[in-house]
């Protein structure tokens, strides 16, 4: 395989993760960078030795330069996905697109149409499809181990501190400036569940709300910033404790700390918490996304699936129970318990997932495996190496939008075929 050339559009934490994997394996080479933040732009250009005439302040400048690479990593903020993706697809770039595909259904449809008319490969970063755990679990389902799949229970344990970091203080806190949490966080999970079932549901219902991270739940005497708060040492959501503790761990310095500040010293962290968004009290932010949500799905053969997303957990691997006509599977991201109804056999299968569940850990190996598959697909022209395409991602996102309509309206919503 020839080495794949890449344009990096968005040099934040997610874009850098994929670009570094390509660089470290030697299968990809970043030859252009577009990033509006001057510090991140300069750092990425240095890291990947990108010449100055291929470094751009905006994706529009990169697109205006004409085709410069085989493929592009589009990792801009969620609401800025459709512009660069469509423009670069029209120039023949293959696209690795960070999830969610788009924040509006019409934009996702435009992206899908661009991929199809240009006959390019477009892979949305549904990294859960690519983990060793998923391959093992999907293999058991496809070989008929538990018969026909009848019911699924799936839990996404977001984690109390992750909720506070990303969805209360962070970029994905407000549906008006980002999108509903079911889309920004859990389109991973809806896509993954559809991957297991092999199809989309026919109707969905949903319940959920912002139940805790709001002004009325603030303790008496709480201050607007953790550094000023007399209750900081007894608060589970203390920004001071969370981010200062990150200094002792290299993975945590990359994420979540790099979202807060590039100055990884105690003084640098405290300065960022004094003035920046990550130092705010979790009960005094402009967040409105839910902190827990349930989605119920019904499929064309009567099979059902319940999905629960909750902030009020440790941050760890997803947990899933799959109930079939001949057996039962219970997985936790590392192991799969398999029960056979005919023989009564009860065994636990180790799937070899060493990595943790967080972005700092590469999502259980999914980040690396996705990037490897994308590079191989581009190098060989073999789209079968990818586990989803634009149309598949659009179908999964449509289920998310249907579920969010169901939650807001208090109704059961039919999913269009």
C-alpha positions, 0 to 999 in steps of 0.5 A: 500500500502507498502512504496516504496523504491527509489534510487535517481540518480541525486540529483539536483533540479528536483531529490530532488523535486520528492524525497521530495514529496515521503518523505513528503507523507510517501509513498516513502523512499529514500534508496540510492543516486548516485550523482557526486557533493560531496556537493549535494551528502552529503546533499541528504544523510543527508536529507533522512538519507541514510546510507553511504554504499548506497551513490555513486559518480556515477550511475555505482556504484549504478548499480554495487551494484545490486538491492537496491530499488523498483524504481529509480528516474533518474534525471541526466543531459539530455545527461546522461539519457540512461545509468542509465535508461537502466542499472536499468531497466535491474535490475528490477527497475521501473523508474521515468525519468526526461524529456526529455527522451533522447537527441537522438532518438536512445537512446530513442528507447533503453530506450523504449526497455529496459522498455518493455523487462523487463516489468517495469513501466517507466514514463517520467516526463511529469508533465503537464499531471497530473495537475487538469487543464489538467484533467478538460480540457481533460475531456471536450474534451473526453465527446464531449463538443465541438464536434470533435476537429478541431484546437488548438492554444497553447502558452508556455510563457517561461518568459524573466528571465527564458530564461536568467537563463536556456537557455542563462546562464544555463545548457540548453543554447547550443544544443551541450552540451544539446539539442535543446530547443524544446526538453529540454523545450517544449517536455512537451508541444508537449506531452501535445498536443498529449495527448489532441488529443489522437494521433500524427500528420502526418506531422509537420513544424517549424520556429524559431531562436535565435533572441535576446540573441547574441553579435550583440544585446548587448547595447553599453558599455555593459560589459561581466559580470553584476557586471561590467556593467554600464548598469546593473540597466537599463537592464531587464536581470540583473543577480544581480537584479534577483538573489539578489531578490530571497533571500527574497522568499523561493521558489525562493531560491530553484529555480532558486537561488539554481542553482546559489549557495548554499550560500543564502546570499548577499555575496554568491550570489555576489561571484557566479555572479563574477566567475560563469556562471550565472553572465555573460551578456546575450549578451556574453554567448555561447548559441545557442538555439532558443529564440522563435519557432513555430511548426505547426502540421497536423493530419490524419483527417485534424485537425491542431495545432499551438504551439508557444514557446517564451522567450519574455513573463512573466513566467506564465501558458500556454494558449490554445484555442481549437476549435471544431465542436460544441464548443470552449474552452479557458484555461489559466492553472487556468480557462477554458472558454467554449462556446456552439455553439448550446445554445450560453452558455458561462461559465467559469469553475474554475479548482482549480489550486492554484500553479504557473507555475514554477518549484518552484511552482511544475508546477501547482501541476503536480510535486506532482501529478505525484510523487503520481501516480508513487508511487501508481503504483509501490506499487500496480503494476497498470500501469494504474495509470500512464498517459503515458508509455515509448512508448507514450513518445517516440512517442511524442519525435519523433514529437519533433525531426521531428519538429526540422528537419523541422525547420533546413531544412525549410521543412515539415516533415512526422511523422512516424506512 
